[in-house]
């Protein structure tokens, strides 16, 4: 996410590099770095509380509120201060800035989306016809309640009243009186940020930064791999599209195979770790949502150890055990991972 180790490392480099040329941009990058460090610890803690009912005001929701507040402030810094200044800078900083924006939207989807992505959508209840089934009050002038024991209608006829035929249960399917237009509670963190569906905006942000990374950065660049990793996690966690998640991860690994550029040892280690995580995402099974299409992941055998199917946060991927890719490196040679 916005607080991954690779992103923090490059944020520090760019802030130090632009300190003399553009002190204002450097100050914003340092602020973003500090915010990411604080946010990283809270995201690790919140992973274990992912399935908490966010409509309940419990003590643990303070962690969720702090995450949403930090993400909101980080998004303001990125959109209002960093993005307008990075258009004329190098491609790495530009891609990283757009990736940070997508990451904050990803956090909003995970912790503040309405309806939540961690539980099935609740259909909206339409308004009833107020008085239940037809003919409930006869002449319609009184509107008062009748005693249950009265077998006669208000109009004086001896025909059975709707109440004797079952009342609202046997009516036309409307809601009971007083429940028309009932709405479900929104998250308690709505005072920090309006509760809405952030998925379209987050998906558009990931598509934009993904295309930008493909165009501006080589296939084995750590920032490009970080973009692809979180995009695949977003497709799995939020879109519940396991096939798309595996496809994004496979394409990223293929681009690393085809990369011809040289890289230093530090970038090589970062890229190698990201490739291992992408390889584990390729092996993951279908997302835990009814209707998702099973993929080609390896099936577990009796006695094999598996990880509970909890949606990961960004780079922290929980998955079934897979074969770790072995990457061979020669001095100043392009990275060639072998899975």
C-alpha positions in Angstrom: 0.0 0.0 0.0 1.0 3.6 0.5 3.2 2.4 3.4 5.2 -0.4 1.7 8.9 -0.6 2.3 9.8 0.0 -1.3 7.6 3.1 -1.4 9.1 4.5 1.8 12.6 3.9 0.5 12.0 5.8 -2.8 10.2 8.6 -1.0 13.2 9.2 1.2 15.5 9.2 -1.9 13.3 11.6 -3.8 12.9 14.0 -0.8 16.7 14.1 -0.3 17.4 14.6 -4.0 14.9 17.5 -4.4 15.9 19.2 -1.1 18.1 21.8 -2.9 16.2 22.1 -6.1 12.7 22.3 -4.7 12.6 22.6 -0.9 8.8 22.8 -0.9 8.4 19.6 -2.7 11.0 18.0 -0.5 9.0 19.0 2.6 5.8 17.5 1.2 7.7 14.2 0.4 9.1 14.1 3.9 5.6 14.6 5.4 4.3 11.8 3.2 7.2 9.6 4.4 6.4 10.2 8.0 2.7 9.6 7.5 3.5 6.4 5.7 5.6 5.1 8.5 2.9 5.8 11.1 0.2 4.3 8.8 2.2 1.1 8.2 2.1 0.1 11.8 -1.6 0.7 12.1 -2.4 -1.2 8.9 -0.5 -4.2 10.3 -2.7 -4.1 13.4 -5.9 -3.5 11.5 -5.4 -6.6 9.3 -6.4 -8.8 12.2 -9.5 -6.7 12.8 -10.7 -6.6 9.1 -13.9 -8.4 9.7 -15.0 -6.2 12.6 -18.5 -4.8 12.2 -17.7 -1.1 11.5 -21.2 0.0 12.4 -20.6 -0.7 16.0 -18.9 1.9 18.2 -16.3 -0.3 19.9 -12.9 0.7 21.3 -11.1 -1.1 18.5 -12.8 1.2 15.9 -10.4 4.0 17.1 -7.7 2.3 15.1 -10.0 2.3 12.0 -10.7 6.0 12.5 -7.1 6.8 12.8 -6.3 4.9 9.5 -9.0 6.8 7.7 -7.9 10.1 9.0 -4.3 9.5 8.1 -5.3 8.3 4.6 -7.5 11.3 4.1 -4.7 13.7 5.0 -2.2 11.8 2.9 -4.6 12.0 -0.1 -4.9 15.8 0.4 -1.1 16.1 0.4 -0.7 14.0 -2.7 -3.4 15.6 -4.8 -3.0 19.2 -3.8 0.7 19.6 -3.3 2.7 16.7 -4.8 1.0 15.8 -8.1 1.0 19.4 -9.4 4.8 19.6 -8.9 6.0 16.3 -10.2 4.9 16.7 -13.8 8.3 18.1 -14.8 10.4 15.7 -12.6 11.7 12.3 -13.4 9.4 9.4 -14.3 10.0 7.4 -11.1 8.7 10.2 -8.8 5.7 10.8 -11.1 4.7 7.1 -11.1 5.2 6.8 -7.3 3.0 9.9 -6.7 0.1 8.5 -8.7 0.6 5.2 -7.1 0.3 6.8 -3.6 -3.0 8.3 -4.7 -4.3 4.9 -5.8 -3.1 3.4 -2.5 -5.1 5.8 -0.4 -8.3 5.0 -2.4 -7.5 1.3 -1.8 -7.5 2.0 1.9 -10.8 3.8 1.7 -12.3 0.8 -0.1 -11.0 -1.6 2.5 -12.0 0.3 5.7 -14.6 2.9 4.7 -16.5 1.7 1.7 -20.3 1.7 1.7 -21.5 -0.9 1.2 -18.5 -2.7 2.8 -16.5 -5.0 0.6 -15.8 -7.4 3.4 -19.4 -8.6 3.7 -22.1 -9.3 1.1 -24.1 -6.3 -0.1 -27.4 -5.7 1.8 -30.2 -4.8 -0.6 -31.9 -1.5 0.1 -35.4 -1.9 1.5 -38.0 0.0 -0.4 -40.8 2.0 1.2 -44.0 0.1 2.1 -47.5 1.2 1.3 -47.9 2.5 4.9 -50.9 0.6 6.0 -50.1 -2.9 4.9 -52.6 -4.8 2.6 -55.5 -3.2 0.8 -58.8 -2.7 2.6 -57.2 -2.4 6.0 -59.3 0.6 7.1 -62.4 0.4 4.9 -63.8 3.9 4.4 -60.4 5.4 5.0 -61.8 8.2 7.1 -61.0 7.0 10.6 -57.5 5.7 10.3 -57.6 4.6 14.0 -56.7 1.2 15.4 -59.5 -1.4 15.8 -59.6 -3.9 18.6 -58.4 -7.3 17.6 -61.6 -9.0 18.9 -63.9 -7.0 16.7 -65.2 -9.3 13.9 -66.9 -6.5 12.0 -65.5 -3.9 9.6 -65.8 -0.2 10.1 -68.4 0.0 7.3 -70.8 -2.3 9.3 -70.5 -5.4 7.1 -70.1 -8.8 8.5 -67.4 -9.9 6.1 -64.1 -10.9 7.8 -61.7 -8.0 8.2 -58.1 -8.3 6.8 -56.9 -8.5 10.4 -58.9 -11.8 10.8 -57.3 -13.1 7.6 -53.8 -12.7 8.9 -53.2 -9.0 9.1 -50.1 -7.6 7.5 -48.6 -11.1 7.1 -51.2 -12.1 4.5 -51.2 -8.8 2.7 -49.6 -7.6 -0.5 -46.0 -7.9 0.7 -45.5 -4.3 2.0 -43.5 -3.4 5.1 -45.3 -3.2 8.4 -46.5 0.3 9.4 -43.7 2.5 10.7 -40.9 0.8 8.8 -41.2 2.5 5.5 -37.9 3.9 4.1 -35.7 2.3 6.7 -32.1 2.7 5.9 -29.1 0.8 7.2 -26.6 2.5 9.5 -23.5 4.0 7.8 -20.0 3.6 9.3 -19.3 5.5 12.5 -16.3 7.1 10.7 -18.6 9.1 8.4 -17.7 12.2 10.3 -14.2 11.9 8.9 -15.1 11.1 5.4 -18.5 10.7 3.6 -19.3 7.0 3.4 -19.6 6.1 -0.3 -18.6 3.5 -2.9 -14.9 4.2 -3.5 -14.4 1.2 -5.8 -14.9 3.0 -9.2 -12.5 5.8 -8.2 -9.9 3.4 -6.9 -10.1 1.2 -9.9 -9.7 4.2 -12.3 -6.6 5.3 -10.3 -5.0 1.9 -10.5 -5.7 1.7 -14.2 -4.1 5.1 -14.8 -1.0 4.4 -12.7 -0.6 0.9 -14.2 -0.6 2.3 -17.7 1.8 5.0 -16.7 4.2 2.5 -15.1 4.1 0.3 -18.2 5.0 3.3 -20.4 7.6 5.1 -18.3 9.4 2.4 -16.3 11.2 -0.8 -17.2 9.7 -4.1 -16.4 12.0 -5.0 -13.5 11.8 -1.6 -11.8 10.8 -1.9 -8.1 8.2 0.9 -8.3 6.5 -0.7 -11.3 6.4 -4.0 -9.5 5.0 -2.3 -6.5 2.2 -0.8 -8.6 1.4 -4.2 -10.1 1.5 -5.9 -6.7 -1.0 -3.6 -5.1 -3.2 -3.6 -8.2 -3.4 -7.3 -8.0 -4.2 -7.2 -4.3 -6.9 -4.6 -5.0 -8.5 -6.9 -7.6 -8.5 -9.8 -5.2 -9.5 -8.0 -2.0 -12.0 -5.4 -3.3 -13.1 -6.5 -6.8 -13.3 -10.1 -5.7 -11.8 -11.0 -9.1 -9.2 -13.7 -8.5 -8.7 -14.3 -12.2 -7.8 -10.6 -12.8 -5.5 -10.6 -9.8 -3.6 -13.6 -11.1 -3.5 -12.2 -14.6 -1.9 -8.9 -13.4 0.7 -10.8 -11.3 1.6 -13.1 -14.2 2.0 -10.2 -16.6 4.3 -8.4 -14.1 6.5 -11.5 -13.8 6.6 -11.9 -17.5 7.8 -8.3 -17.9 10.6 -9.0 -15.5 11.6 -12.0 -17.6 11.8 -9.8 -20.7 13.6 -6.9 -19.0 17.0 -6.2 -20.4 18.2 -3.2 -18.3 20.9 -3.5 -15.7 20.2 -2.6 -12.1 22.2 -2.1 -8.9 22.2 -4.6 -6.0 19.7 -2.6 -3.9 17.1 -2.4 -6.6 17.7 -6.1 -7.4 16.9 -7.1 -3.9 13.7 -5.0 -3.8 12.6 -6.4 -7.2 13.4 -10.0 -6.2 11.3 -9.7 -3.1 8.3 -8.2 -5.0 8.6 -11.0 -7.6 8.4 -13.6 -4.9 5.2 -12.0 -3.5 3.7 -11.8 -7.0 4.5 -15.5 -7.5 2.5 -16.3 -4.4 -0.4 -14.2 -5.6 -0.4 -16.2 -8.9 -0.9 -19.4 -6.9 -3.8 -18.1 -4.8 -7.2 -19.7 -5.2 -10.5 -17.9 -5.9 -11.5 -15.0 -3.7 -13.8 -15.8 -0.8 -17.0 -14.5 -2.5 -19.8 -16.6 -4.0 -19.8 -16.4 -7.8 -16.0 -15.9 -8.3 -14.5 -18.1 -10.9 -12.0 -20.6 -9.6 -8.6 -20.2 -11.1 -5.7 -22.4 -11.8 -4.2 -22.3 -8.4 -2.6 -25.4 -6.9 -5.0 -27.5 -4.8 -4.1 -28.3 -1.2 -3.4 -31.9 -0.3 -4.2 -33.6 3.1 -1.5 -32.7 5.6 -0.3 -29.6 3.8 -0.2 -26.4 5.6 -2.4 -23.6 4.4 -3.0 -20.0 5.5 -6.5 -18.8 6.4 -8.1 -17.0 3.5 -7.9 -13.5 4.8 -7.6 -10.6 2.4 -4.1 -9.1 2.6 -3.1 -5.5 2.9 -0.9 -4.6 0.0 2.4 -6.4 0.1 1.5 -8.6 3.1 0.0 -11.5 1.2 -1.4 -14.5 2.9 -1.7 -17.5 0.6 -1.2 -21.2 0.3 2.4 -22.4 0.3 4.0 -22.2 -3.1 7.4 -22.7 -4.7 9.5 -19.6 -4.1 11.2 -18.3 -7.2 15.0 -18.6 -7.3 16.6 -15.6 -8.8 20.2 -15.8 -10.1 22.2 -12.7 -10.3 25.6 -12.0 -11.8 27.5 -8.8 -11.3 25.7 -5.9 -13.0 23.5 -8.2 -15.1 19.8 -7.9 -15.7 17.6 -9.8 -13.2 16.3 -13.1 -14.5 13.9 -14.8 -12.1 13.2 -18.5 -12.4 10.0 -19.9 -10.9 
